[in-house]
């Protein structure tokens, strides 16, 4: 549910709520989404790179995991690791992008070494090689490297092998099931996406490379307690938001309520903002008592980055993941 962006560009809040897979229209972004945000957990992890259709096409995207993450990289060739999606749009075109769904599988290192496009993108041997196999028949090579500096792992997506004349990739999404494990120490961990665009000839242009950051608070917990004053017809919800071992302040908590505990049947009834202690309180007069409630914190995107930034063209944005509470009964 929380894969919806609330944009805060240059720390000024905007009323942007973008659907899954859609970015802020003025900034590229990296969204890191962890299903289990507890410390040390082997978890499903999504890495979503959203780009601008008006910008030059990306030749490659190199994702860097921050120090503290672990990874299992010994799967057999052909093993499926998770889902994938690439969204395509023509520069300046209106309307929704064309989506191509697929999966991430372990590929043969020999095939990666024999591919001229893969070697142009990520030369040499690698700790592991994957392939993004899409329903339209396209295949995108991916190199995975354990590295000593700059983070423990690089994941290099070779978009130069993704030939769709007249269109550019505006969203590259991978979802990995239990490949990565969370850090064991509490903190907010910053992933990095280094995008190398193409030049006017279609060749990679490293001098124009830019980066984005995606933050994941480990652990992150949102609590909610809901009460009903029948005499005053007053509904109250309160709780706390903590992320990375510290309170998260000035964050919107969206409250959803319904007559059953099925979330797809619940509707948003309002929001509250956390204080410096991470606490929040929401009150609302209602005709009827909401039986079930849960809270949701969405992605935030900012126009500034966490230093240092090393890309030649700088850092364009940083995002930070949110979380959901449990669904609770109103008392």
N, C-alpha and C positions, 0 to 999 in steps of 0.2 A: 504493500500500500504506500510505503513512503517514497517510492521512486517517482516523486513529483518535485520539481525544483521550485524553490522560492528564492528569487534572485535578489541579492543585496549588492548592487554594483557600487564600488568605491565606498562601501559601508553605508550607502543610502538605500533604505528599503524601497523596493518596488512591488507593485501588486501583480507580479508575474507568477502564474501557476502553469507550468508546461507539462504536457503528458509524457509518459514514459517514452524515451527515445528522442524527445525533442529538446533542444538546447535553448538557452537565451539567444535571441536572434542577433545580438550584437557581440557575443563573446563565444569562442570555442570553450569546451569544458571537458574535464575528466571527472566522471562520477564513479566512486568506489562504493560498492554496496556489499556488506557482509551480513549473511543471514543469521549467524550465531556470533554475537559480539563479545562473548566471554573470553577471558584470557586463556591462551594456549589451545583453544578449540580448533580441531580440524573442521573446516566449514566450507560451505558453498560461497563462492566469491564472484561478484560480477564487476567487470571493468568496462566502462562505457565511454568511448571517446566521441564527442560531438564536435563537428567542424562546420565551417561556414561555406555555403555553396558559392559565395562570391569570391572566396579565396582560391589561390592555386591548389590544384589537387595534391593530396599527400602521396609522396613516394613511399614513405615508411613511417611507422609509429613505433617508438621504443618506450615500453612501459618499464619503470623501475620500482621494485618493491622496496620499502624502507627496511632498515636494519631491524631485526627482531622477528621477521616472518620466516617460517620454515616452509619447505616444499617437498612433496613426494614426486620424484621425476624418474621412476624406474618402471613405468608401465610398459607393457608389450606393444610392439608396433600394431596398429589397427585398433587399439583400445579407445573407446569413446570417453572423452573427458568432460563434455558438457555441451551447451548450446551456443550458437553464434547467430549473428545477424549483421548484415550490412545494408544501410539505406543509401539509395542513390538519388541524385537530383541533378538536373541540368542547370548550369549557372544562370541565375536570373529567372528561372522558371517558377511559376506559382503553383500552389497545390501541394498535396502531401507527397513526400518522397516515395520511391518505389522500394519496397522491402524485399530482401532476399534472405530467407532463413536457412539455417544449416546447423552444423555441429563441429566441434573441435575433436580431432582424433590424433593419436600419436602416429607420426609418419616415419618412414624409413630414412635414417641419416644419409644413406648412400644416395637416395633420390634427391634429397636436399642438396648434397654436395655436387650432384650432376646437373642441377638446374642453374642456368646462367643468370636468370633473374634473381633467384634466391641468393646466389653468391655475390651478385652485385649489391644486394641489399644488406646481407649479413654474411660476409666471407668467413671461411675457415670452419673448423669443427665446433660443435656445440654440445652443451650438457644434455640437451634433448631437442628434438625437432617435432613440431606439430603441424597440422594442416587444418585450415578453416575450409570445410567443404560445404558449398552452398547449393541450394536447390536449383539455381539456374545453370549449374554445371561448373561454375567458377571455383577455383581452389587457390587459397592464399597461404603461402608458406609462412611458418612462424618458427623463429629460433629462440630457444630458452637457454640462458647462460647463468651459471653460478659465478659471481664475480667477487673480487676481494675488496674493491672500493666502489663507492657510489651506490651502495645498496647491495643486498645479497643476491638478487636475481634481476636479470633483464629479460623482457619478453618483447621480441622484435617482430612486428607484423609487417610483412613485405607486400605493401599495397601496389608496388610497381608491377606485380604479377597479375593484378586485377584489371583487365582491359575491358573498359566499357566506353567506347568513343562517345564524346559529347556529354558525358555524365561524370560526376565526381562523387566520391564517398562522403556523405555528410554525417554518418553515424557508423561506428564500428564497435560492436558489442560482443563480448565473450563472457560466458558464464561457466565457471570451472567448479566441478563438484568434488570437494575434498582433495584437491591438489595442494592447496595452501593451508597452513595453520597459523592462527593468530599469535602475536607476541605474548609472552608470559608476563610482561610488566605493563602496568597500566600507563596509558598515555594516548595522545592523539598522533597517529602515524600518517605521514604524508607520502603518498605515492606520487610519481612523476610520469608525465607523458611528454616525450620529446618528438615533435612532428617535423619531419623533413619534407618540405613542399617540392613541387616540380618547378622548373623554369619554363620559359616560353617554348623551348624545344621538347619539353616533356621529360627532360633528364632531372635527376635529383639535384637539389640546390641546397647543400648544407649551410651555406652562408646566410640563408634566410630561415633557418630552423628556429622554432619557437616551442615553448613548453607550457603545460598546465599542471596544476597540482590537485590531488584529490585526497582529502583527509578522512581517516577512519578512527573514531574514538573507541578505544579498547580499555575496559568494557564500557557499554553505554546502557543506561537503564532509565526508563520513564515509569513512574508509579502514578496510579490514579485511585482515589477513593470517591465514591459518589453517594450523596445523601439526598433525601426528599423530605421537605417540610409540608405535610399534607394541609395543614391549616393555612399556611401562607402561599401554597402552591409555588414554593421556591425550590429549584434544583441547584445543588452545589457540587462541584467537582474540584478536588485539590490533589496536589501531589508534588513530586520533585523530579528534576531532570539532572542526571549526572553523566558526564562523559569523559573518558580518559583519566578517571581518578579525581575529577574536580567538578564543581557545579557548572552548568552551562546557563549563562544569564542572557537576557534580552532575546530569548528564543520563543517563537510562537508554538504553542501546544494546541493542536486542532482536536476538538472533542466531537466524537461520533456517538449517536444513541439510536436505539431501536427497541422494538418489542420482543425480539429474539436475539440470541447471541451470534447469529450469522452475519458476518461483517459485510457481505455484499448487499445485505438488506438494510444496513444501518446508514443514517444520513448525518452529515455534519451539522451541528447545532450552534457552533461558535468556537471562539478561541480565547486563550489566555496567554499572557507573556510572563516568562520566568523572571524572577528577581535575581539579585546578586548571589543569593544563596541557592539558586536553582529551583526555588519553590514557585508555585503558581496557584491561583484560586480563580475559579469560574463560577458565576452565579447567574441564574436566569429564571424569571417567572415563566411558568408553563401551565397549560391547562391540564395536562396529564403527566404522570410520573413516567420517565423513561426507564424501562426495565433493565436494559443493559447499556454499558458505556465502555468506550476505550479511547485512548489518546494517541495522537500521531505527531511526530516531529519530522518535517520534510527536509530535503536537501537545501542548503544555503549555498549561494554562489557569490563570490566577491571578486572585485576587479584588481585586487592586490594579492601578492604572493608572499610566502614565507621564505626569507632569504636563507642561503644564497641562491641566486639564479645565474645559470651559466650559459643558457642558450644564446646564440648570436643575436636573435631578434627579441629576446626577453621572454618574460612570463606573462601570459594573457589573462589567466584566471586561476582561482582556487575554489574548490567546493568542499563541503563537509557533510558527511552522512548524518542522517537522523536515526530515529528508532520508533517502535510502537510499544505501547503498554499491553499488558494482558487485558482481556475483556472481563469486566467486573459487573456484579449485580448492584443496582441502586438500593440502598437501605433507608 
